[in-house]
């Protein structure tokens, strides 16, 4: 199967902070624990082993067994859950929202990166065990971000009233989405498999958390993936000391603000609140605000004194939900975790958190950028070859690609550099004369030089435009192909849903990706599917 790759740094799709992180620039060295190499995991294992409270393991395994009790579980997943009781077992974690039918393709790549890294770690460190974890973002409340997916350029959206944590949202009404999606899929064995997967996930489960767990388990259970919903009172009881610390001392705010000062050369991914916790009750999830010694729940009349809120924490820890700043800490407190795998935006905000972790004495995980992939059909790969396009060409901005190809197609150079050089020589001679005469003449020479250089540049643009018209058919084939591979001039993995490719490749799709992707290779993979 033809594959190719382009470095993340050269792809043009990653932010400056991520490029600098990958290049291990000195400005960022203090903001992470260890760079993701196989060798660096040895130190990470030893540090986590020394700093992790093994009493959390019993709670974690108990919660997972309860969450899996109604799910058909693979032997490997069951083995992984049980192994978490052992002090020589560690996790590799990725997290993701509960996007409808997985949302964009990169959901797959995050989990595949996680699964593959645990395999590599086991091969390198055979005396330890490593478990891939998918942390479901069940407590998020931004439904508009997750209530749709794209299929062949069409947006399939679930419109329903929503408030509070999305994991608790009822799946009632998704039968209408199923009907629409079924018509789009058409007939055939692979189409029927997708229909069955959607139907069993969303029509046979009562809420979005259960539906997503079922779906992810069907896709990745055989690879040993363990899926965790941390919206659980037993897990949150383990986090009580850190919730108290946040409420009483606002530690995260101070630490993160200090770190963002070190990131002045980069856009800040997230800004901390004074208190980085939500109050969670039924369908309510609102920020906790401290005003004049009173803890208030935003947009409600609920309020607590200090003693009252500390009493609620002790008796009902499930009512406190960490936001984007504190969720990573919650994860690292309850999991024996070595590495977090995420996209560029996630890695950028994790880089704001290390000093906070140090302050509360929790080991900061290794941060790994997930695999990125461009999937092409065999037909598209052949078309690219016929058009003499490299994959690097196709990653270019479209205007740059068109200009490049016009210049290649042209029977003569569309470049007036030599003419400009000759003109410059003539004006250099005129300047010598001008310097010997009146100042007004020097000004006239400068004006004439600018006018003639501008004239040549305009002629160059008009020639380029004329050649674009002449080669319009070939250029249209090029832009059509690029638009297929980069929908809306964006990355395919951020737009398309896996079902488009499952429709053609069936159950071979995910095993193929697992076999081809290397989690520690910092390159954008281009994979031509059969």
C-alpha positions, 0 to 999 in steps of 0.5 A: 500500500503506497504511503508517504510522509511529510514532517509536521514542521513542513506541512504548514498546518501546525502552530509555532508553539507546536513546531518549536516543541517538536524542535525542542526549542530552549524557550519551551524546555522548562514547560514539559517533563520529558520529550517523547522518545522511547528512551525517556519513558524509563525515567517517566516510569520510575518517577510515576512509580515513586509518586503515584498512590497505589490505593487509587488502583483498586478504586479505578479497577472497581469503577471500570468493572462497573462501567463495563458490566453490560458491555461485551468486552474483548479478552485483551481489554478485560486483561488490561482492566485487571492488570491496572491493579498491579503496581507495574502497570501504567497507562497511556491516555488520550481524551476526546469529546463525545462527538456524534458517531466519533466526529472527525477522523482524528478521533481514530488517530488519537486512539490508534496513537495511544494503542500503538504506543503501549505496544512499543513501550511493552516491547522496550520495557517487557517487565512492565504492562501498559494500558491504552486509555480513552478518557471520555469527556462526559462532563463537557457541556458544549453540545454545539461542538459535538452534535454533528459529523460530516459525511461526503460533504454533508453535515449530519446534525442532531438538533435537540435541547441540551444543558449540563454534561453531555455524557448524561444527555438522552439519545432520544430522537437519534432515530431520525438522524439514523434514518437520514444517515441510512439514506446517505449510506445506501446499500452494501455490506459495509453500508449495512455494517455502519448502519448496524454500528450507529443503530446499536450505539445510539438507539440501544443506549440511553445516554451519550456516554453509554453510546460512545463507550459502546461505539469506541469499544466496537471499533477498538476493543479487540486492540485492548482499549479501555474506556473511562468515564470519570464522571464518577463519585468514587473517582472524584473522592480521590480528587478531594484534596485538590478540589479543596486546594483550588477552592481555598487557595486558587493554586492553579490560577497563580501557577498558570498565569506565571507560566503564560508569562513565559509564553508571551511569544505565542498565542495563549491556548487557555486562560485560567479562571480564579477558580477552575471548577464547575458545580455539577448537579443533574443537568446543571454545570456552572462555574464556581465564583468566589465573592467576598468569602462566599462561593457562588454558582454562576447563573444560579442562586446557589451559594455556600460559605467556606464551611458549607462548600467543604462539607459538600465536597466531603459528602458529594465530591461528584458535584465538582467538575474540573474545567480544562485547567484542572481536568488534566490534573484529575486524570493524572491523580487517578491514573498511573499515567505516563503519557498524554496524547493529543492534538496541537491545541491540546499539547499547547494548553498542557504546556501551560500546566507543568508548574501547577503539577509541580506545586501540587506534587503530581508527576507531569506526563510526557506529551505526545502529538497524535498521529496525523493522516491524509487518506487517499484512494488509489484513484486519487493517488494515480491522479496525483501521479498523472498530474505530476503532483507530489504530496508536498505540492498538495499540502501547499496553499492552493494559490501557491500550488497554482502559481507553481504549476503554471510556471512549470507548464509555461513554455517560457519563464514567467519571471522578469528577474533578469529584466529587473536586473538590467533595469536596475543596472541602467538606473544605477548609471542614472544615479551616478549622473543624478548625484552630480547634478540638482537634487530634483533630478535625483527625485525624478530618477527615483520616481521613474525607477519605481514606476518602471519596476512596478510596470514590470511587476504588473506585466509579470502578473498579467503574463501569469494570469494569461498562462493560467487561462491557457492552462486552465483545464490542467489547473482545474484538475489539480485544484479539484484533486486538492479540494477532494483531499483538503475539504474547504481548504482544511485538513481532511482529518478535521472534517471527514468522518471515518464512515466515508472510508469504512464504506470503501474499506470495511473492517480492514480500515482500522487494522490497516491504520494500526499497522501503518502508523508509528506513534513516535514519528513526527511526520504527517502520514499520507496513506493511499488506501486500495 
